[in-house]
């Protein structure tokens, strides 16, 4: 299919981009890996595309004493190759390696994925596990939104039409074990079910963050259920109970890739296997 007719604007600065975005009916273009197919299917019909690629300040990876800051147009492959991300954000690094295929990783961006908010995308679950902060900017100013408040539903976020996602701030978490797991029908697919885990264990579970993709209309994290196992000693019984309970908290979608019930079964098995590995439980 052919996309609708649209104009193209290449800004000379961030201020220029934000002023143009404020005009309305404009879609930002970063990697285009999600945007272009949506244009072809005419799910989106903007008047203009705003090319973010000339704005080099949107692509960066920097580090401070307690956090890592990643620009919105940083490409997946840059996350894979970054020594900072590999060392200080290993869960993000692991998920970046599982995004799409080589072509997608070389073109797609972390900000594009988060702003698109596909219910089966990899990064939303990861930023939710990290409790990352997202910095949003417009011609009127800027604001910071935590990941738990950013995702509103399928392809829907806290971003206003006049705002851009500028960067994502990840906390540096010391001493956490991690794992990003996902089940796909074929290589490069979006997750049928995906799972991001961060856990601090010292004899007992000191902290745990469990986040899912593909099981709801947005990334899902069972905050209250997590609390019930903090302070417990890891065991197969504990993990099985957690898996049984977590699948009752969601109603996964049914589509051509799998029914809701099938996704629940996959979610349960993925939860058991991933938590066994992260928590060091041998069956």
Secondary structure, 3 states (H helix, E strand, C coil): CCCCCCEEEECCCHHHHHHHHCCCCEEEECCCCCHHHHHHCCCCCCCEEEECCCCHHHCCEEECCCEEEEECCCEHHHHHHCHHHHHHCHHHHHHHCCCCCHHHHHHCEHHHHHHHCCCCCCHHHHHHHHCCEEEEEECCEEEEEEHHHHEEECCEECCCCCCEEEEEEEECCCCCEEEEEEECCCCCCCCCEEEEEEEEECCCEEEEEEEEECCCCCCEECHHHHHHHCCCCCCHHHHHHHHHHHHHHCCCCCECCECHHHHHHHHHHHHHHHHHHHHCCCC
